[in-house]
């Protein structure tokens, strides 16, 4: 629901909003795309940021190969459907069960289909609701966008180093706001993440 | 430019998911790449929080969104669900603006 409302408040129409929930179907990327478009960040930066956020789904897919896939070669159609449902929640549910077990497969598909239907219904309700309002800003919907991002970030802040990474990334991006074109400061997070990865690798060595 | 962004973004996000199933395992089986992919969402989401709270266009600003963010953090610390966190932030900003306490 919140995605639909925020997307429409950011300037997308109901069709574009629904297309994202049906086609993109990965929350953080969807919020990033509409958030950046809504603040004048430009289409290219919006797409790049959304895809960088979606890259983790590739790794989920990689680990789900052994968890959800049957021993014999799966059909192309099944793999294509499985790919679309590969997100945080379905991965978390599937890997609770033994690799390749029927329970893992069942958990993946049941969670995936339920979330897909509910996410799209919620999007539609939120989008239609927001489309009926005149001025989203007076309702604080511009404050809802960063609240959505912090809510997506919160469960990933597991220890001191992830909190430090988050604070540095936010500070660097804010510092670059007056210098770079709108939208671009967010991409500085890629450099911060590269440096952080380098430091983590050195500490491990 | 909204439709192209919506279509290209959706297609790209789907291909990233599909890539994890069809690309040979050893291509993605790189510890550095895996670590980077794991921490990238943290850095990007934090940068989005910062920029979308503290800026308007090319200006660094402090307005009702900051109070909204603070309220969201309190709600998260109290384990409120996603929709509640967002409603609390929006309501906080709206009330402050309505009372003329923040731009």
Interface residues (C-beta under 8 A of the other chain):
Chain A: X1 X2 X6 X11 X12 X16 X19 X20 X23 X24 X25 X26 X28 X29 X31 X32 X33 X35 X36 X37 X39 X40 X42 X43 X46 X47 X49 X50 X51 X52 X53 X54 X55 X56 X57 X58 X59 X60 X61 X62 X64 X65 X69 X79 X80 X82 X83 X84 X86 X138 X139 X140 X141 X142 X143 X144 X145 X146 X147 X148 X149 X150 X151 X152 X153 X154 X156 X157 X162 X165 X166 X167 X169 X170 X171 X172 X173 X174 X177 X178 X181 X182 X185 X186 X188 X189 X190 X192 X193 X194 X196 X197 X200 X201
Chain B: X1 X2 X3 X4 X5 X6 X7 X8 X9 X10 X11 X12 X13 X14 X16 X17 X18 X19 X20 X21 X22 X23 X25 X28 X29 X32 X34 X35 X36 X37 X38 X39 X40 X41 X42 X43 X44 X45 X46 X47 X48 X49 X50 X51 X52 X53 X54 X55 X57 X58 X59 X60 X64 X65 X67 X68 X69 X71 X72 X73 X76 X82 X83 X85 X86 X87 X88 X89 X90 X91 X92 X93 X94 X95 X97 X98
